[in-house]
Amino acid sequence: MPKHFKKLCFSLGILLGTWAHAPTGLAAERFQTPVLRFIDTPEQIPSAYLEQRILEWLSTAEELPGAEAQLSSFLQDLYLQRGNPNVQIQVQNLFSKQPQISIQEHFNDPIMLERMTIKGGTPLQRWLVRHNLYPAEEGSPFDYQAILQDLHWLEHNQFLPLALHFSSTGAGKIGLEVEILTSSAIIPTGNIAINNIVGTALTAGVITDNYLLEGSVFRVMVKRNNIPLLSSSSNLVQDWEYVVGASSNDLPWPGVTAGFNQYNKVDYIYRGLGSDPNQLTWIQSFGGDFYSGFPIWSDPESHRYLRGVANLSILQDTFFNGPDNQAPNPPLSQSGRQSDLLYLPSMNLIFSDVDDFIIPRNGNFLRFQLAGSLGDVRYLQGTASGFSFWSPWMEDNWQGTFLFRNALGSTFGQNVPFYRGFLNTGNWLVRGAREYSITEKHSVRTAQEFHLFYRPTLLQLDALFEKFTGQKELGTYLEGWAFDANLFMDEGAYWRDSLNPRLMQFSLGIGINAITPTGSILGVDMAFPVYPQPAGPTFLLRITAPLAFTLYADWINSNGFFLR
């Protein structure tokens, strides 16, 4: 053996009493002092772990020809599954009293990715894996640590259960196989809001991901504002609506989804629009969306993505007066009939470089929508909204993050419906708002927030529960959860034709959130109106789906009508 061999000798007789799967009986008498030698450093696999695996293998070994080669292949596969096809292993005197095993790792020798196979899952999931394994291209240099980091990012942010296996046809060559294991999820969503605009409002929904059909997402949502049992003022927004939708990514085109939403929405909010100043007018919007999302550009190394969503909404807006559902006179529609038929094509661009979808640290999420209206009503509408995250302070369990929200919407045209400019700009109401006007066509809203995140370890959770309840091991129920306390400021303004914003509003507030290991958020916001006049707090209690659904799902970026 070369002189620079590093000798690591251990007594098998001593280890027999400590390793659970150590050889016994005749095997214990046969092997006394095996010698493990490393020719080069560093040790890619710790020697203690190797010793344990060798002892386990010896415990079932039979003294037959070829046993040395079998042990050598066993150890080579251990290294191969850690991304090293270059290791050389020599086994000598295996069944003597002092077997010798020599390992030369060639850890720094170059490795080329000769092939990559991704199987299982849906076409979109396979595309996501292939697209985010950077720079895992066939014929490129292989970086084991980079592959592990990218796979961890996919498991953490896209909730993909992945199994990894390596193979090799020779030194310096490695093959990668990633299997996407079958998974599905049922995700509840909803909120309860209490404020001066909608009274007490309830929204409830559920999302199924890859649950009923492979590659499918189904969604149901219902909403009711100004619930009569808890609110009584007829001047408030008193609408109800439902949305049902389905989409599929099991398509032959990588990264493409297609789907539809169907909805029915009723607003009882317009007083005094007819000849009678006390008359209550309401509008029913019945229709649906047909949409498709597709990738445009990406930089997987920095997790930057630009995605598009093309959408066509077909809506019928019908107007009624009073409890007898009479047609307004004169008509409120643009066509002169009781109903307007609208065709709303739109194009959305979504850019993201957010680093983490569970608890974002740094990055931006930006959304731009350009929509037009054909049919009985013709107008043009643009919406821009975004989130920006900046975390100047991060430790193992703590994180301080600034969050900046911005939204801007404008509607242009000669015959814009009096209600459409306001509804379709999205994100139109600041938290704590006390005033609104249905006839506005332009809106701007900003918010500044500071979030303090705490992610306790399992030991810390166990200690906390033991201190307050006397019970041990209760922390496992909250393992992986994070908690967030935040302060926020909301500002907004709305206007119609003049360039001067009006209906300016400003509020302050606090919030508390609990974040599940999969990214769903259970939280409450309490906002205090400051301008135009101070008032008591408003509340929003919610449970939201992970960011992968609330921001990145194509169906939520299809039609701005329900973004509020």
N, C-alpha and C positions, 0 to 999 in steps of 0.2 A: 504493500500500500504506500502511496506518497507520504512524504515526511510531514506534510502540512495537514494530515488528517486530524480532525477534532474528535477525541474519544469521549463518549458518554457511556459509562459502564454502570449497570445497576444490577442488583441481586434479584433474580426472579423469585427466590425463596421468600424474601421479605415482602415483595409485592403480592404474593399469593394470598396473603392475609388481608389485603386492602382492596384489591380489585374484585368487583362482584362476579365478573365473568372470567376470572383467571383459571388456568388449567388445574385439574385435580388428578389424584390417583397416579397412574403410570406416567401421565404427561408431566406431572409435577416432578417426578423423579428423573424424567428424561432430560428436561431443560433446566439447567441451573443458572448459568451466567451468560445469557446472550449479550452481545456487544453491538451497540448502535453507533455507527460512525458517520459524521457529516463531513463531506469533502470541502464544501464551500459554505459560506455564510452570506446573507442571514438565513435563519431557519424559517422558511415560508410557513411550514406547519410546526407548531411547538413540539419539541421532543417528548414532553410528557404525554401529549395527546397521541403521538405516534406509538409510544410505548404501550399505552392502553389498548389501542387498536390491534397492535401486533399480538399482545397477550390474548385478546379475545379471539383472534384468528387461530392462534396456536391451540386454544382450548378445544377446538373442534377438528384440528388437523389430523390427517392420517399419514403414517409413514409409507408413502407410495412414491414411485418415480414421478418426477414433475412437480413435486410439492414446492420446491424452491421457486420455480417459475410462476406457480400460482400465487405465492406470497408476493413475489415481485410485481405481478400484474395487479394484485390487490392494492399495493402501495402506490403504484403508478396512477391508478384510477383515483385514489385520494387526492393526489396532486393535480390530476387533470380536471377534476371537479372544482378545483380552486384556480383554474385558468392556466395551468402550467403543463404543457405537453413535452417539455424538454428534459424532464427529470430522468436520471439514470440510476437504476437500483441493482445492486448485486447482492445475492444471498448465498452464503457459504456455510457448510456444516450445519444445516438446519436442524438435524436430529441428533447432533452431538451434544455434549454437556456444555459447550460454549459456542452456540451459533453466532455468526457474524453477519451484519447487514450494513452495507455501505450505500450512502445516498449522496448523489451529486445533483443539485437542484438546477443549475444553469439558470438561475432566477432572472438574470439581466439579459439573457439572450433574446433576440427579436422573435416575435411571434406574429404570424399572419392569419387573419380570419379568412379561411378558405370557403366557408359556406355558412349561411344562416337560415334557419327554418323556424317559422312561427306558425303554430297550429292551435286549433281550438278557438273558442270565442266567435264573435261576429266579424264580418268584414271591416267594420269601423274599428273594433277593438284591435284586430290584427294590424290595421293601418296605424293606429295610435302607437302600438308597441314598436313597429318597424321604424316609424317616423321619429320616435323619441330615443332610440338607442343610438346615441351619437358618440363617435363616428363609426358605428358598427356597419360598415359596408364591406361586401365581399371583396377580398384582395387588399384591404386596408390593414394597417398595423392594429394589433389587438391590444386593448387596454382593459384588463380585468376589473380594476377599481372603478373605472368610468362606467363599465357595463352595470356593475352593482349599484352605483349611484343612480343611474337612469332607471333601472328596474325598481328601486326603492321609491323614486319619484312617481313612477306610474302606479305602483301599488297604493301609495299614500294619497295621491291626488285624483286618480281616475278609478280607484277602488277595484283594481284588477288583480285577482289572485293569480299569481304566476309561479310556474315551476321551471327551473333552469337545469339544463343538462349539456355537458360538453363531450365531444368526441374528437378523435385525432387520427390522421392517416400517417403521421410521422413527426419527427422533431421539427419544431418551428411552425407547425400547422395546427389549427384548431377549428373545430366546427361547433357552432352554437345552435341549440334548439331551445326555444321558449314555448311553453305550453300555457295557454290561457285556460284556467280551470273554470268550470261552469259556476256561475254565481247569479244571484237575483236579489232584489230588494223591494220592500214596500215602505215608502217614505211619507209620513203624514206631514201636512203643512196647515197653516192657518193663523189667525190672529183675532184678538178682541180689542177694539179701539173705543175710547170714550173721549169725545171732544165736542166743541160747539157747532161743528159743521155737520157731522153725521150722527150725532147723538151717541148711542151705543150700537156698534156695528160688529158683526160676526162674519168672519171668512173661514171656511173649512175646506180642506182638500186632501187628496191623496195621490201619490205618484207611484206607479209600479215600473220598475226598471228590469227588463229582461226576465219578466216573471211569467206572463201569460204566453207569449210567443218569443222565440229567440230573436234578439236584436230589437225588441219592441220597447217603447215607452208609452204607457197609458196615463192619462191625467184627468181628474175630475175636480172641479172647484165650484162651490156655491158661496154666495155672499148676500147678506141682508143688512142694510143700514137702518138706523132709527127704529130699533126693535120696539114695538109698542109697549111691551111689558116694562121696559126700562126707560123709554123716552116718550114724550108726549107732544112736543112742539111740531106743528105741521109746516113750519118755515124751514125745517132742516132738510138736507138731502135725505130722501126716503127711497132709495133705489134697492133693487135686488137683481141678481144675475146668476147665471150658471155658465160654466165652460166645461166641455168635454173634448178631449183631444187624444190623438194617437199618432205615433211616428215610428219609423223603422230605419235602422241603419244596416239591415241585412240586404244590401244592394250590391250590384256588381261593380260599382264605381267606388274606389277607395276614398274614405273620408266623407262621403256624401250621405245625407239623410233626407227623408221626405216625410211629410205628415200633413195633418189638418187639425184645425180647431173648429168646433161648432158652439155657438153661444147665443144666449137670449138675455137681453138686458133691458130693464125698465127703470126709468128715472121719474120720480114724482117731485120735481124740484122747482118748477117754473111757475111762479105766481105772478098774476097780473099781465100776462103776455097777450091776452085777448081783450075784448071790449070791457069785460068786468074786471076791475082791479083786484078783486078777491078770488077770481077764478083760478083754480089749480090746474095747470096743464102738465101732461106727462107724455113721455116719448118711449116707444118700444123700439129697440134695435135688435133685429134678428138676422143672423148671418153666419159666416164662417171664413176661415183662412185656409189657403192651400199654399204650402211653403216647401222650400228645399234649401238646406244648408250645405256649403261646400268650402273646402280649403282654398285660400288664395296664395298665401306666402307664409313661410315660417323659418325660424332659426332655432332648431332644437337645442343647440348648445346652451343658449341663454333663455330658453323657454319663451320665445317670442312668437306670437301667432297672429295672423290676420285671416279672418274668416268672413264669408259672405252668406247672407240669407236673403233669397228672393221670395217675395210673398204676393199673393193676390187675395184681397178680402172682398167679399160680396155681401153687401148689407142692405137691408130694407129698414128705413127709419119711418115709423108711423106715429102720427100725432093725435092726441085725444084731449078732450076737456071734461073736467068734472067726473063725478062718480058714475055717470051714465055713459061714459066713453063716447061722447059726441065729437064729431069732426069739428075742428076749430073753424070759425068764420070771422074774419078772412083766414085763408089757409096759412099755416106756418111753414109749409114746405117750400122748397125752391121751385118745384115743378108745378105748383098750383093744385096738386092733388092732395089726398090725405097722406100719401106716403111718397118718399123719395127713394129711388133705387140707386145705390152707389157701388161703383167698381173702384177699388183702391189698390192699385199696384204699388209696391214699395221695394226698395233695396236697402239692405242693412249691411254695414261694415262693422266688425267687432275686432278690436285689437287688444291684446293682453300680453303683458310680460310679468304678471304676478308670480312670485316665486313659490307660493304655497297656497293651496286651495282650502286647507283646513283653518290655519291661523296665518293669514298673509303677513309677511314682514316688510317687503318692499315691492314696488311695482305699480303698474297702472292697468286699469280696465276701462276702455273707451268704446263708446257705441255711437254710431252715426246712422241716421235714417233719413232717406229722402222718399217722400210718398206723394202721389198725385191722386186726384179723384176724377173719374169719368162717369158718364151716365147723366142723371138728372142734375148733378152738382159737379162743378169743375173748380178745383183749387189746387194749390201746391203747398206742401208742408215739409218742414225740416225739423229734426230733433237731434240734439247732441247731449250726451250725458256721460259721466265718467266717475271713477273712483281712483284715488291715488293713495298709496300706503308708503309710509316712511317710518322706520324703526331705528331711532338713534341709540337705543339702549336695549341690549339683549343679554341675558344670562341663562344658566341652565334651566331654571324654573320660571323666570320672570321675563317679561317683554313689555316695553313701552312703545306704543305705535301711534303715530298721527294718521288720521284718515280724513281726506278731503273729498267731499262730494260736490258735484256740479251738474246742473241740468239747464238746458236752454231749448225753448221750442218756439217756432214762429209759423204762422199760417198766412198765405197770400192768395188773393183771387178776388174776382168781381162779385161772385155770388156765394161766398163762404157761408155755410149754415151758422146761425148765431151760436150754436152749441158745440160745433165740431172743432173749432180752433182751440177751445179750452180743453176739451176732453182728450184730444189726440196728442197734445204736446208732452204728456207724461210727466211724472214726478212734480205735479203742479202744486201740491199743498205742503207747506212747511209744517213741521211738528209743532203743535200748539196754536195753529192758525185759528182765528176767530171770525174772519171775514172771507167772502168769496164772491165772484161775479161770473155768471155763466156765459156772458157775452165776450169775454176776453179772447184775444187771438195770439198773444205773445206772453211768454212767461220766462222767468229766470229764477233759479234757486241755487243757493250754495249752503254748505254746511262744513263746519270744522269740528273735529272730534279728537279726543285723546283717550286711548284705550290702554288699560293696564291689565295684561294677561298673566295668569298664574297657572302653571301646569304642575301639580304636585306629583311626587313619585308614589308608588304603592306603599312604601314604608311610611311616608309622611301621612298618607290617608289612613293607614292602619293605626298609627299613633294618635291621630286626631279622633277617630271613632272610639278608640279605647279610652281616651281621656274623658269624653263626654258621655259615652254609653256604657263603658266597662266591657264592651264586646270586642274581641279580637277578630282580625281578618275580614272586617266589613268593608275595608277599602277596595276589595276586588270588584265590588259593584260599581265603583266610579273610576276604575283603572283606565287611564287614557283620556279622561275628561280634562277640560280646561275651563277656567273661570275668568270673567272679564268684567271690570268696572270701568265706566267711561263717563266723560263729560262732553257735552256738545252745544254748539250754537247753530241755529238755523236762520237763514235770511231768504226772503223771496219777494218778488214784485211781479205784477200782472198788468197788462194794458192792452188796448184794442188798436186804435188807429194812430193816436199821437205817439211821437217818439219819446215822450216823457213817461217813464214808468209810474204807475200809481198802485194803490192797494199794497203798499209796502208793509212787510211784516217781519218781526224779529222775535226770536224766543231763545231761551236757555233751557238746558235739561240735563238729566242724569240717566244712566242706564246700567242694568246688570244683566249679564248673559252667562249661560252655561253652554259649553260647546262639547258635543259628543265626540267620540273617537272617529266617527265617519264625517263630521263636519256639520251636522244639523245643529241649529241654534235654538235654545229655549231662553227667552229673555223678556224684559219689560223696560220700556222707556217712559219717563215722566218728564213732560215739557211744561215750562212756565212761560206763557205769553208776556212779552215785555213791551212791544210796540205793535199797533198804535195805542194800546192801553194795557196795563198790567192786569192779570187775571189769575185765577186759580189754575192748578195743574190739569193737564190732559194725560191720558194713559194709553199705552199700546202694549198689550201682552201678546207674544207671538211664538210660534214654532216654525222655523224655516228649514227648507231643504239645503243641502250643501251647495257651495258655490258652483259646483259642476252642473247643477240644475238651475239655480236661481240666476246665474249670470251667463253660463256658457251653453245652456240648452238652446237649440235652434228655435223651439216653439215659443220660448219666452221672448225671443228677439224677432218674432215674425210681425206682430201687429201691436202698435202702440196704444190701442184702445184700452187695454187692460193693464197697462204698466203702472197705474197709480195704485 
